[in-house]
Amino acid sequence: MTRKEIKTAKESIRGLLFKDMTLEQRLLYEELTCREIINSCLCYHGIKGGKEEFYKVCTWRWGSKSYAQPYIDSLGKDRVEELFKEQEKDFKKATVKYNVATDSDGVSYNSIIWADEVS
């Protein structure tokens, strides 16, 4: 799924507070957010490492939480791997722009340009 597809899907359930969502809506929201995390990992670390690289990078601890662990816990490792495979396939059609911005600490940021964003 591209950024636009994820945003559209999230907007379809956005009017609800998380506590008011049905179980199905919560799972969909979690899957969509997991896809965003996967895209971010692919943007910064590339496809070459596959799911092993994803787990290495996205289970890296930042403070007391890892990037992917909440989704592995809620969705299950098998489902997260399915989402990774889907995102990896879509990501191959995207272009990554490197160092598009730098913050005041000198950290540079990459950006994903999806085919549905190019006119």
N, CA, C and O atoms as CSV, one atom per row, in Angstrom:
chain,resi,resn,atom,element,x,y,z
A,1,MET,N,N,0.841,-1.185,0.000
A,1,MET,CA,C,0.000,0.000,0.000
A,1,MET,C,C,0.882,1.242,0.000
A,1,MET,O,O,1.900,1.300,0.689
A,2,THR,N,N,0.478,2.219,-0.773
A,2,THR,CA,C,1.192,3.482,-0.810
A,2,THR,C,C,0.738,4.355,0.355
A,2,THR,O,O,-0.230,4.040,1.047
A,3,ARG,N,N,1.456,5.457,0.557
A,3,ARG,CA,C,1.091,6.400,1.611
A,3,ARG,C,C,-0.352,6.874,1.434
A,3,ARG,O,O,-1.109,6.972,2.400
A,4,LYS,N,N,-0.721,7.169,0.179
A,4,LYS,CA,C,-2.075,7.655,-0.122
A,4,LYS,C,C,-3.136,6.594,0.205
A,4,LYS,O,O,-4.185,6.912,0.765
A,5,GLU,N,N,-2.858,5.345,-0.144
A,5,GLU,CA,C,-3.799,4.257,0.149
A,5,GLU,C,C,-3.958,4.041,1.654
A,5,GLU,O,O,-5.064,3.810,2.142
A,6,ILE,N,N,-2.856,4.117,2.376
A,6,ILE,CA,C,-2.913,3.959,3.829
A,6,ILE,C,C,-3.708,5.102,4.444
A,6,ILE,O,O,-4.554,4.883,5.310
A,7,LYS,N,N,-3.431,6.320,3.992
A,7,LYS,CA,C,-4.140,7.501,4.519
A,7,LYS,C,C,-5.638,7.397,4.258
A,7,LYS,O,O,-6.442,7.681,5.146
A,8,THR,N,N,-6.013,6.997,3.062
A,8,THR,CA,C,-7.425,6.857,2.714
A,8,THR,C,C,-8.106,5.810,3.594
A,8,THR,O,O,-9.218,6.022,4.077
A,9,ALA,N,N,-7.438,4.693,3.795
A,9,ALA,CA,C,-8.004,3.637,4.637
A,9,ALA,C,C,-8.141,4.106,6.082
A,9,ALA,O,O,-9.147,3.827,6.735
A,10,LYS,N,N,-7.129,4.821,6.584
A,10,LYS,CA,C,-7.205,5.332,7.958
A,10,LYS,C,C,-8.325,6.360,8.104
A,10,LYS,O,O,-9.019,6.388,9.120
A,11,GLU,N,N,-8.496,7.198,7.092
A,11,GLU,CA,C,-9.548,8.218,7.147
A,11,GLU,C,C,-10.936,7.596,7.198
A,11,GLU,O,O,-11.868,8.195,7.736
A,12,SER,N,N,-11.078,6.400,6.641
A,12,SER,CA,C,-12.384,5.745,6.650
A,12,SER,C,C,-12.808,5.339,8.063
A,12,SER,O,O,-13.991,5.114,8.320
A,13,ILE,N,N,-11.828,5.244,8.983
A,13,ILE,CA,C,-12.166,4.896,10.369
A,13,ILE,C,C,-11.734,5.976,11.357
A,13,ILE,O,O,-11.907,5.807,12.564
A,14,ARG,N,N,-11.177,7.075,10.870
A,14,ARG,CA,C,-10.594,8.097,11.720
A,14,ARG,C,C,-11.600,8.781,12.643
A,14,ARG,O,O,-11.224,9.203,13.737
A,15,GLY,N,N,-12.849,8.905,12.244
A,15,GLY,CA,C,-13.825,9.619,13.048
A,15,GLY,C,C,-14.075,8.999,14.407
A,15,GLY,O,O,-14.661,9.632,15.285
A,16,LEU,N,N,-13.641,7.786,14.581
A,16,LEU,CA,C,-13.872,7.084,15.838
A,16,LEU,C,C,-12.667,7.207,16.756
A,16,LEU,O,O,-11.525,7.229,16.298
A,17,LEU,N,N,-12.932,7.288,18.052
A,17,LEU,CA,C,-11.850,7.176,19.023
A,17,LEU,C,C,-11.443,5.719,19.091
A,17,LEU,O,O,-12.274,4.830,18.904
A,18,PHE,N,N,-10.177,5.468,19.356
A,18,PHE,CA,C,-9.683,4.095,19.394
A,18,PHE,C,C,-10.525,3.236,20.336
A,18,PHE,O,O,-10.831,2.086,20.021
A,19,LYS,N,N,-10.896,3.787,21.481
A,19,LYS,CA,C,-11.687,3.024,22.452
A,19,LYS,C,C,-13.084,2.696,21.941
A,19,LYS,O,O,-13.712,1.758,22.433
A,20,ASP,N,N,-13.587,3.454,20.958
A,20,ASP,CA,C,-14.918,3.223,20.402
A,20,ASP,C,C,-14.916,2.324,19.172
A,20,ASP,O,O,-15.977,1.980,18.650
A,21,MET,N,N,-13.726,1.941,18.707
A,21,MET,CA,C,-13.624,1.106,17.506
A,21,MET,C,C,-13.997,-0.330,17.827
A,21,MET,O,O,-13.799,-0.819,18.939
A,22,THR,N,N,-14.538,-0.981,16.825
A,22,THR,CA,C,-14.769,-2.414,16.953
A,22,THR,C,C,-13.422,-3.118,16.878
A,22,THR,O,O,-12.423,-2.508,16.495
A,23,LEU,N,N,-13.388,-4.378,17.235
A,23,LEU,CA,C,-12.147,-5.146,17.156
A,23,LEU,C,C,-11.617,-5.156,15.719
A,23,LEU,O,O,-10.413,-5.021,15.498
A,24,GLU,N,N,-12.506,-5.314,14.757
A,24,GLU,CA,C,-12.100,-5.332,13.350
A,24,GLU,C,C,-11.473,-3.986,12.951
A,24,GLU,O,O,-10.467,-3.961,12.243
A,25,GLN,N,N,-12.060,-2.874,13.401
A,25,GLN,CA,C,-11.514,-1.554,13.082
A,25,GLN,C,C,-10.157,-1.339,13.753
A,25,GLN,O,O,-9.251,-0.761,13.152
A,26,ARG,N,N,-10.018,-1.796,14.973
A,26,ARG,CA,C,-8.734,-1.669,15.673
A,26,ARG,C,C,-7.643,-2.443,14.960
A,26,ARG,O,O,-6.530,-1.947,14.788
A,27,LEU,N,N,-7.963,-3.664,14.546
A,27,LEU,CA,C,-6.973,-4.481,13.838
A,27,LEU,C,C,-6.576,-3.833,12.515
A,27,LEU,O,O,-5.401,-3.832,12.150
A,28,LEU,N,N,-7.563,-3.276,11.792
A,28,LEU,CA,C,-7.269,-2.591,10.541
A,28,LEU,C,C,-6.359,-1.395,10.794
A,28,LEU,O,O,-5.379,-1.195,10.077
A,29,TYR,N,N,-6.677,-0.610,11.803
A,29,TYR,CA,C,-5.864,0.554,12.141
A,29,TYR,C,C,-4.440,0.128,12.510
A,29,TYR,O,O,-3.472,0.755,12.080
A,30,GLU,N,N,-4.315,-0.932,13.300
A,30,GLU,CA,C,-2.991,-1.447,13.689
A,30,GLU,C,C,-2.213,-1.924,12.462
A,30,GLU,O,O,-1.013,-1.673,12.347
A,31,GLU,N,N,-2.894,-2.610,11.551
A,31,GLU,CA,C,-2.224,-3.080,10.336
A,31,GLU,C,C,-1.746,-1.912,9.486
A,31,GLU,O,O,-0.637,-1.946,8.952
A,32,LEU,N,N,-2.563,-0.892,9.359
A,32,LEU,CA,C,-2.188,0.279,8.562
A,32,LEU,C,C,-0.996,0.998,9.180
A,32,LEU,O,O,-0.089,1.423,8.464
A,33,THR,N,N,-0.991,1.134,10.484
A,33,THR,CA,C,0.127,1.776,11.163
A,33,THR,C,C,1.377,0.914,11.053
A,33,THR,O,O,2.478,1.442,10.890
A,34,CYS,N,N,1.225,-0.388,11.138
A,34,CYS,CA,C,2.358,-1.302,10.951
A,34,CYS,C,C,2.941,-1.140,9.546
A,34,CYS,O,O,4.160,-1.158,9.378
A,35,ARG,N,N,2.096,-0.987,8.557
A,35,ARG,CA,C,2.562,-0.767,7.182
A,35,ARG,C,C,3.402,0.512,7.099
A,35,ARG,O,O,4.409,0.549,6.391
A,36,GLU,N,N,2.994,1.550,7.816
A,36,GLU,CA,C,3.757,2.797,7.826
A,36,GLU,C,C,5.145,2.572,8.434
A,36,GLU,O,O,6.138,3.097,7.930
A,37,ILE,N,N,5.210,1.801,9.504
A,37,ILE,CA,C,6.493,1.493,10.143
A,37,ILE,C,C,7.374,0.681,9.186
A,37,ILE,O,O,8.573,0.934,9.066
A,38,ILE,N,N,6.774,-0.282,8.518
A,38,ILE,CA,C,7.516,-1.095,7.547
A,38,ILE,C,C,8.062,-0.204,6.430
A,38,ILE,O,O,9.224,-0.334,6.045
A,39,ASN,N,N,7.227,0.700,5.909
A,39,ASN,CA,C,7.688,1.605,4.856
A,39,ASN,C,C,8.851,2.461,5.331
A,39,ASN,O,O,9.808,2.680,4.588
A,40,SER,N,N,8.772,2.938,6.552
A,40,SER,CA,C,9.859,3.748,7.100
A,40,SER,C,C,11.150,2.931,7.185
A,40,SER,O,O,12.220,3.418,6.820
A,41,CYS,N,N,11.048,1.712,7.658
A,41,CYS,CA,C,12.233,0.845,7.735
A,41,CYS,C,C,12.802,0.578,6.347
A,41,CYS,O,O,14.019,0.590,6.163
A,42,LEU,N,N,11.943,0.339,5.382
A,42,LEU,CA,C,12.413,0.104,4.017
A,42,LEU,C,C,13.060,1.364,3.446
A,42,LEU,O,O,14.055,1.279,2.727
A,43,CYS,N,N,12.502,2.523,3.762
A,43,CYS,CA,C,13.025,3.792,3.265
A,43,CYS,C,C,14.444,4.044,3.756
A,43,CYS,O,O,15.291,4.528,3.004
A,44,TYR,N,N,14.697,3.721,4.999
A,44,TYR,CA,C,16.004,4.006,5.586
A,44,TYR,C,C,16.993,2.855,5.489
A,44,TYR,O,O,18.202,3.075,5.556
A,45,HIS,N,N,16.501,1.638,5.333
A,45,HIS,CA,C,17.408,0.490,5.357
A,45,HIS,C,C,17.352,-0.359,4.101
A,45,HIS,O,O,18.112,-1.318,3.965
A,46,GLY,N,N,16.458,-0.014,3.178
A,46,GLY,CA,C,16.394,-0.696,1.901
A,46,GLY,C,C,15.761,-2.075,1.963
A,46,GLY,O,O,15.394,-2.570,3.029
A,47,ILE,N,N,15.646,-2.671,0.806
A,47,ILE,CA,C,15.000,-3.972,0.659
A,47,ILE,C,C,16.009,-5.108,0.803
A,47,ILE,O,O,15.635,-6.229,1.148
A,48,LYS,N,N,17.264,-4.830,0.547
A,48,LYS,CA,C,18.251,-5.905,0.412
A,48,LYS,C,C,18.301,-6.884,1.582
A,48,LYS,O,O,18.632,-8.054,1.393
A,49,GLY,N,N,17.980,-6.422,2.780
A,49,GLY,CA,C,18.039,-7.311,3.929
A,49,GLY,C,C,16.783,-8.131,4.137
A,49,GLY,O,O,16.786,-9.081,4.921
A,50,GLY,N,N,15.703,-7.777,3.442
A,50,GLY,CA,C,14.457,-8.519,3.585
A,50,GLY,C,C,13.894,-8.450,4.989
A,50,GLY,O,O,14.183,-7.526,5.750
A,51,LYS,N,N,13.078,-9.453,5.322
A,51,LYS,CA,C,12.409,-9.424,6.620
A,51,LYS,C,C,13.382,-9.570,7.783
A,51,LYS,O,O,13.115,-9.082,8.881
A,52,GLU,N,N,14.517,-10.244,7.547
A,52,GLU,CA,C,15.499,-10.363,8.625
A,52,GLU,C,C,16.026,-8.988,9.015
A,52,GLU,O,O,16.180,-8.684,10.198
A,53,GLU,N,N,16.302,-8.160,8.009
A,53,GLU,CA,C,16.758,-6.793,8.272
A,53,GLU,C,C,15.656,-5.986,8.956
A,53,GLU,O,O,15.920,-5.198,9.863
A,54,PHE,N,N,14.426,-6.194,8.510
A,54,PHE,CA,C,13.295,-5.504,9.143
A,54,PHE,C,C,13.233,-5.823,10.627
A,54,PHE,O,O,13.081,-4.923,11.452
A,55,TYR,N,N,13.350,-7.092,10.966
A,55,TYR,CA,C,13.287,-7.467,12.376
A,55,TYR,C,C,14.485,-6.929,13.149
A,55,TYR,O,O,14.358,-6.528,14.306
A,56,LYS,N,N,15.641,-6.923,12.508
A,56,LYS,CA,C,16.828,-6.400,13.184
A,56,LYS,C,C,16.667,-4.898,13.451
A,56,LYS,O,O,16.923,-4.428,14.560
A,57,VAL,N,N,16.249,-4.164,12.442
A,57,VAL,CA,C,16.120,-2.711,12.555
A,57,VAL,C,C,14.889,-2.320,13.373
A,57,VAL,O,O,14.970,-1.488,14.276
A,58,CYS,N,N,13.769,-2.922,13.051
A,58,CYS,CA,C,12.520,-2.486,13.663
A,58,CYS,C,C,12.247,-3.085,15.033
A,58,CYS,O,O,11.263,-2.727,15.681
A,59,THR,N,N,13.093,-3.978,15.473
A,59,THR,CA,C,12.954,-4.417,16.852
A,59,THR,C,C,14.083,-3.845,17.706
A,59,THR,O,O,14.257,-4.209,18.869
A,60,TRP,N,N,14.846,-2.935,17.091
A,60,TRP,CA,C,15.850,-2.199,17.843
A,60,TRP,C,C,15.137,-1.386,18.908
A,60,TRP,O,O,14.085,-0.800,18.650
A,61,ARG,N,N,15.689,-1.351,20.066
A,61,ARG,CA,C,15.044,-0.677,21.196
A,61,ARG,C,C,15.388,0.806,21.225
A,61,ARG,O,O,16.554,1.197,21.187
A,62,TRP,N,N,14.352,1.608,21.293
A,62,TRP,CA,C,14.511,3.040,21.480
A,62,TRP,C,C,13.801,3.359,22.777
A,62,TRP,O,O,12.572,3.407,22.820
A,63,GLY,N,N,14.549,3.572,23.816
A,63,GLY,CA,C,13.935,3.679,25.128
A,63,GLY,C,C,13.491,2.295,25.548
A,63,GLY,O,O,14.292,1.359,25.547
A,64,SER,N,N,12.235,2.151,25.905
A,64,SER,CA,C,11.738,0.858,26.372
A,64,SER,C,C,10.913,0.121,25.328
A,64,SER,O,O,10.419,-0.975,25.594
A,65,LYS,N,N,10.754,0.710,24.137
A,65,LYS,CA,C,9.926,0.067,23.108
A,65,LYS,C,C,10.702,-0.097,21.815
A,65,LYS,O,O,11.612,0.676,21.516
A,66,SER,N,N,10.333,-1.102,21.062
A,66,SER,CA,C,10.883,-1.243,19.724
A,66,SER,C,C,9.834,-0.744,18.747
A,66,SER,O,O,8.668,-0.577,19.104
A,67,TYR,N,N,10.251,-0.511,17.526
A,67,TYR,CA,C,9.312,-0.023,16.514
A,67,TYR,C,C,8.238,-1.056,16.179
A,67,TYR,O,O,7.054,-0.724,16.109
A,68,ALA,N,N,8.643,-2.286,15.976
A,68,ALA,CA,C,7.722,-3.311,15.481
A,68,ALA,C,C,7.071,-4.147,16.567
A,68,ALA,O,O,6.013,-4.734,16.343
A,69,GLN,N,N,7.680,-4.209,17.731
A,69,GLN,CA,C,7.193,-5.137,18.751
A,69,GLN,C,C,5.716,-4.968,19.113
A,69,GLN,O,O,5.023,-5.971,19.281
A,70,PRO,N,N,5.208,-3.736,19.239
A,70,PRO,CA,C,3.769,-3.622,19.560
A,70,PRO,C,C,2.878,-4.281,18.507
A,70,PRO,O,O,1.821,-4.819,18.835
A,71,TYR,N,N,3.304,-4.239,17.240
A,71,TYR,CA,C,2.505,-4.828,16.161
A,71,TYR,C,C,2.670,-6.344,16.136
A,71,TYR,O,O,1.724,-7.071,15.832
A,72,ILE,N,N,3.859,-6.813,16.452
A,72,ILE,CA,C,4.080,-8.256,16.562
A,72,ILE,C,C,3.217,-8.802,17.694
A,72,ILE,O,O,2.616,-9.870,17.573
A,73,ASP,N,N,3.163,-8.050,18.806
A,73,ASP,CA,C,2.349,-8.476,19.956
A,73,ASP,C,C,0.860,-8.477,19.635
A,73,ASP,O,O,0.150,-9.414,20.001
A,74,SER,N,N,0.374,-7.430,18.950
A,74,SER,CA,C,-1.070,-7.324,18.721
A,74,SER,C,C,-1.544,-8.099,17.495
A,74,SER,O,O,-2.631,-8.677,17.511
A,75,LEU,N,N,-0.742,-8.117,16.438
A,75,LEU,CA,C,-1.168,-8.756,15.193
A,75,LEU,C,C,-0.611,-10.166,15.025
A,75,LEU,O,O,-1.175,-10.979,14.293
A,76,GLY,N,N,0.479,-10.445,15.696
A,76,GLY,CA,C,1.149,-11.734,15.553
A,76,GLY,C,C,2.269,-11.646,14.528
A,76,GLY,O,O,2.164,-10.915,13.543
A,77,LYS,N,N,3.325,-12.383,14.761
A,77,LYS,CA,C,4.494,-12.350,13.886
A,77,LYS,C,C,4.152,-12.778,12.462
A,77,LYS,O,O,4.658,-12.190,11.506
A,78,ASP,N,N,3.303,-13.789,12.306
A,78,ASP,CA,C,2.937,-14.256,10.960
A,78,ASP,C,C,2.247,-13.153,10.160
A,78,ASP,O,O,2.535,-12.966,8.978
A,79,ARG,N,N,1.340,-12.426,10.805
A,79,ARG,CA,C,0.624,-11.353,10.098
A,79,ARG,C,C,1.571,-10.210,9.758
A,79,ARG,O,O,1.485,-9.643,8.669
A,80,VAL,N,N,2.469,-9.863,10.670
A,80,VAL,CA,C,3.437,-8.801,10.399
A,80,VAL,C,C,4.330,-9.213,9.224
A,80,VAL,O,O,4.672,-8.376,8.389
A,81,GLU,N,N,4.706,-10.474,9.153
A,81,GLU,CA,C,5.510,-10.947,8.022
A,81,GLU,C,C,4.731,-10.859,6.713
A,81,GLU,O,O,5.303,-10.512,5.679
A,82,GLU,N,N,3.435,-11.168,6.741
A,82,GLU,CA,C,2.596,-11.015,5.541
A,82,GLU,C,C,2.560,-9.556,5.108
A,82,GLU,O,O,2.706,-9.253,3.924
A,83,LEU,N,N,2.366,-8.654,6.062
A,83,LEU,CA,C,2.333,-7.221,5.750
A,83,LEU,C,C,3.670,-6.771,5.182
A,83,LEU,O,O,3.715,-5.982,4.238
A,84,PHE,N,N,4.765,-7.275,5.759
A,84,PHE,CA,C,6.091,-6.927,5.255
A,84,PHE,C,C,6.236,-7.356,3.793
A,84,PHE,O,O,6.698,-6.573,2.962
A,85,LYS,N,N,5.851,-8.570,3.481
A,85,LYS,CA,C,5.970,-9.063,2.102
A,85,LYS,C,C,5.165,-8.193,1.135
A,85,LYS,O,O,5.634,-7.875,0.042
A,86,GLU,N,N,3.951,-7.809,1.542
A,86,GLU,CA,C,3.116,-6.954,0.696
A,86,GLU,C,C,3.763,-5.585,0.504
A,86,GLU,O,O,3.815,-5.068,-0.612
A,87,GLN,N,N,4.256,-4.999,1.598
A,87,GLN,CA,C,4.872,-3.684,1.507
A,87,GLN,C,C,6.184,-3.725,0.728
A,87,GLN,O,O,6.499,-2.797,-0.016
A,88,GLU,N,N,6.935,-4.788,0.900
A,88,GLU,CA,C,8.191,-4.950,0.169
A,88,GLU,C,C,7.920,-4.973,-1.336
A,88,GLU,O,O,8.651,-4.361,-2.115
A,89,LYS,N,N,6.874,-5.675,-1.733
A,89,LYS,CA,C,6.505,-5.756,-3.159
A,89,LYS,C,C,6.114,-4.378,-3.691
A,89,LYS,O,O,6.563,-3.978,-4.765
A,90,ASP,N,N,5.281,-3.651,-2.945
A,90,ASP,CA,C,4.863,-2.307,-3.363
A,90,ASP,C,C,6.039,-1.332,-3.349
A,90,ASP,O,O,6.143,-0.462,-4.213
A,91,PHE,N,N,6.920,-1.485,-2.364
A,91,PHE,CA,C,8.049,-0.575,-2.208
A,91,PHE,C,C,8.991,-0.632,-3.404
A,91,PHE,O,O,9.650,0.359,-3.721
A,92,LYS,N,N,9.061,-1.764,-4.060
A,92,LYS,CA,C,9.938,-1.902,-5.226
A,92,LYS,C,C,9.514,-0.959,-6.351
A,92,LYS,O,O,10.312,-0.668,-7.241
A,93,LYS,N,N,8.273,-0.480,-6.323
A,93,LYS,CA,C,7.770,0.442,-7.341
A,93,LYS,C,C,7.930,1.901,-6.925
A,93,LYS,O,O,7.562,2.802,-7.678
A,94,ALA,N,N,8.469,2.140,-5.748
A,94,ALA,CA,C,8.633,3.498,-5.221
A,94,ALA,C,C,10.059,3.986,-5.449
A,94,ALA,O,O,10.966,3.206,-5.739
A,95,THR,N,N,10.230,5.273,-5.312
A,95,THR,CA,C,11.545,5.898,-5.398
A,95,THR,C,C,11.858,6.530,-4.049
A,95,THR,O,O,11.005,7.188,-3.453
A,96,VAL,N,N,13.069,6.334,-3.573
A,96,VAL,CA,C,13.485,6.962,-2.323
A,96,VAL,C,C,14.357,8.162,-2.649
A,96,VAL,O,O,15.326,8.064,-3.402
A,97,LYS,N,N,13.992,9.291,-2.069
A,97,LYS,CA,C,14.813,10.502,-2.168
A,97,LYS,C,C,15.572,10.608,-0.850
A,97,LYS,O,O,14.971,10.625,0.224
A,98,TYR,N,N,16.881,10.679,-0.942
A,98,TYR,CA,C,17.724,10.697,0.245
A,98,TYR,C,C,18.066,12.122,0.655
A,98,TYR,O,O,18.224,13.007,-0.185
A,99,ASN,N,N,18.178,12.323,1.958
A,99,ASN,CA,C,18.609,13.606,2.523
A,99,ASN,C,C,17.763,14.786,2.038
A,99,ASN,O,O,18.303,15.822,1.648
A,100,VAL,N,N,16.444,14.629,2.064
A,100,VAL,CA,C,15.555,15.696,1.604
A,100,VAL,C,C,15.425,16.830,2.618
A,100,VAL,O,O,15.041,17.944,2.260
A,101,ALA,N,N,15.739,16.553,3.872
A,101,ALA,CA,C,15.678,17.575,4.911
A,101,ALA,C,C,16.666,17.220,6.012
A,101,ALA,O,O,17.035,16.060,6.194
A,102,THR,N,N,17.078,18.235,6.731
A,102,THR,CA,C,17.974,18.035,7.865
A,102,THR,C,C,17.440,18.853,9.026
A,102,THR,O,O,17.091,20.021,8.860
A,103,ASP,N,N,17.377,18.245,10.196
A,103,ASP,CA,C,16.868,18.990,11.352
A,103,ASP,C,C,18.007,19.725,12.054
A,103,ASP,O,O,19.161,19.648,11.634
A,104,SER,N,N,17.672,20.434,13.119
A,104,SER,CA,C,18.661,21.266,13.813
A,104,SER,C,C,19.774,20.453,14.480
A,104,SER,O,O,20.822,21.002,14.819
A,105,ASP,N,N,19.555,19.164,14.666
A,105,ASP,CA,C,20.585,18.292,15.236
A,105,ASP,C,C,21.465,17.662,14.164
A,105,ASP,O,O,22.369,16.887,14.476
A,106,GLY,N,N,21.205,17.991,12.908
A,106,GLY,CA,C,21.995,17.437,11.818
A,106,GLY,C,C,21.512,16.094,11.308
A,106,GLY,O,O,22.192,15.461,10.500
A,107,VAL,N,N,20.343,15.644,11.770
A,107,VAL,CA,C,19.777,14.378,11.309
A,107,VAL,C,C,19.117,14.620,9.955
A,107,VAL,O,O,18.310,15.538,9.811
A,108,SER,N,N,19.456,13.801,8.964
A,108,SER,CA,C,18.852,13.959,7.642
A,108,SER,C,C,17.733,12.945,7.454
A,108,SER,O,O,17.741,11.864,8.043
A,109,TYR,N,N,16.783,13.317,6.629
A,109,TYR,CA,C,15.588,12.510,6.423
A,109,TYR,C,C,15.428,12.133,4.962
A,109,TYR,O,O,15.759,12.894,4.053
A,110,ASN,N,N,14.911,10.935,4.774
A,110,ASN,CA,C,14.613,10.429,3.441
A,110,ASN,C,C,13.126,10.556,3.187
A,110,ASN,O,O,12.347,10.784,4.114
A,111,SER,N,N,12.733,10.412,1.941
A,111,SER,CA,C,11.316,10.469,1.582
A,111,SER,C,C,11.019,9.416,0.523
A,111,SER,O,O,11.850,9.132,-0.341
A,112,ILE,N,N,9.833,8.847,0.603
A,112,ILE,CA,C,9.399,7.864,-0.388
A,112,ILE,C,C,8.467,8.569,-1.369
A,112,ILE,O,O,7.513,9.231,-0.960
A,113,ILE,N,N,8.744,8.426,-2.654
A,113,ILE,CA,C,7.873,8.956,-3.695
A,113,ILE,C,C,7.173,7.754,-4.329
A,113,ILE,O,O,7.803,6.918,-4.976
A,114,TRP,N,N,5.867,7.689,-4.128
A,114,TRP,CA,C,5.079,6.576,-4.644
A,114,TRP,C,C,4.568,6.909,-6.052
A,114,TRP,O,O,4.376,8.079,-6.383
A,115,ALA,N,N,4.354,5.898,-6.861
A,115,ALA,CA,C,3.884,6.092,-8.230
A,115,ALA,C,C,2.574,6.872,-8.272
A,115,ALA,O,O,2.365,7.660,-9.195
A,116,ASP,N,N,1.679,6.671,-7.287
A,116,ASP,CA,C,0.403,7.370,-7.313
A,116,ASP,C,C,0.506,8.830,-6.854
A,116,ASP,O,O,-0.495,9.544,-6.810
A,117,GLU,N,N,1.723,9.263,-6.512
A,117,GLU,CA,C,1.950,10.657,-6.143
A,117,GLU,C,C,2.593,11.458,-7.264
A,117,GLU,O,O,2.717,12.680,-7.172
A,118,VAL,N,N,3.003,10.765,-8.324
A,118,VAL,CA,C,3.669,11.416,-9.445
A,118,VAL,C,C,2.645,11.623,-10.541
A,118,VAL,O,O,1.923,10.705,-10.929
A,119,SER,N,N,2.600,12.863,-11.035
A,119,SER,CA,C,1.625,13.136,-12.115
A,119,SER,C,C,2.272,13.077,-13.467
A,119,SER,O,O,1.603,13.280,-14.480
